[in-house]
Amino acid sequence: MESSREFNFNEAFLELSRNKFVASPSVEELDSLKKSEIVKVAKHYGIEFQPLMRKDEIKRYVLEYLVDESVLPSTILETAITVPTDNTFELKRLEIEMNKEIRLKEMEREREREEREMQKEKEEREMQMQREKEEREERERREQEAREHEFRLKQLELGVIKGSDPKIGLDTGGFDVSKHVKFVPKFQEENVEKFFNHFEKLGDN
């Protein structure tokens, strides 16, 4: 019941506003009306329009009619119609600029993300290359040591070390190199660990 009274009050207020404009037409009064009231004003003056037209378009028809009827001065059209059109254009321009700015920021963020990923991949490649280099150098070092050990043993076996005898006691226990060197496995670059393990076992014996 209260909603019905409130609705009737609103209708009465809008009707009063429309009648006030008809009694004393002005741009200010027309701007204060809702679209439904402007439609009633247009019908009151017998102005033809499409129901789907926007509020500003119907309002323009009303103002043009009142100017043609000399109810309002022609300058009204310049201030009441041109300005909103300019405002609409300005809003549209601002909207386009904002969308453009948003797009540019998105592109910038995407570019920065791609750069970070590329930098990360580059660092990972460099680290991998460094690890491979260190592993290669370590492998070459161990292989070189193994070759030197093998060469040393052959020298001892053949008795070619200056001032040495084919049978040299390397410690007080009289370790005989010529007897034990045959137990040292042949050096193989692809299996350096095996060579060193055998060599260490021989030394323990």
JOQUI-V331719 format. One record per pair of residues at least 24 apart in sequence whose ideal C-beta (glycine too) atoms are under 6 Angstrom apart, sorted by the first residue. I is the first residue (numbers start at 1). J is the second residue. If there is no record, write none. Layout:
<<I	J> <I	J>>
//
This chain:
<<25	66> <25	71> <27	76> <27	80> <30	59> <56	84> <142	192> <143	189> <143	192> <146	187> <146	192> <146	195> <150	187> <153	181> <153	184> <157	181>>
//
